[in-house]
Structure formats: structure tokens, C-alpha cells
Amino acid sequence: GWLDLVQLRYAIRVSGIRSLAMTKLDTLSGLRPLKVCVAYRHKGRLLKDFPVSIQWQEEARPVYEEVPGFDGDIGEIRSFAKLPAACQAYVRWVERRLDVPVSIASVGQSREATIQRDPGLFR
């Protein structure tokens, strides 16, 4: 499924997470648009926080926001600055929505496909 910011925001809040790793960015290449769950709808009500009731979780439906996708083989890129502009924009958009920096971005399966980012670049 698509990235779920509601569940991720909840995990950040309850776990005290201070930075994130975004993996599998390479698998998003060519998908246009990218969809991201930004809320849930339950019985006509918009929920921006994760529904803690199991019944509500079963009944709620995701609300998606679309963001531009990106193209190209990014599997060999080893610097965040060299990623396609739309890919960089997607990572920064997620950071702003969660108010947590992405300090690691992976663009493939190998260890070498891991891009380390300076948390000071956040914002």
C-alpha cells in the first residue's frame, strides 16, 4: 500500500522517533502520481489521528493526497542532491508533514544503495 502518514505520525509520537529512514524509493520511480494517506474517514467524520478503536480501524477508509511522482533509474545514485528533483521534493514533503527529518534514504537492496543525510538539512 501507499505511505500512511496517520499511522506513521502515531508511531513517531508513541515511540519518540527523532528521524526516519525511507526505504525502497527506487520502487516508486515511474509511479505517477504517488498517493499518501493523510487522514481517515469514519462515518462522515475526518480523522487526522490514528483511530485507536479496533472497530473504527476496520470501518475507517483512507483519505489520500496525491503528490507528483518521478522517473528514472535511481538505483545507482549515492547522493541525495543527485536524486531527481521530484524525488527530493517527495522526501521533503514527508518530512514537513511529519515534522521529523529523513536521515536515511535507500534506493536499492544493497548496503551501498543507502544515502545518509545530514539531519541539519531538515527544513
Secondary structure, DSSP 4 states (H G I P E B T S, - for coil): --EEHHHHHHHHHHHT---EEE--GGGGTT-SSEEEEEEEEETTEEE-S---SHHHHHH-EEEEEEE----S--TT---GGGS-HHHHHHHHHHHHHHT--EEEEE-SSSGGGEEE--GGG--
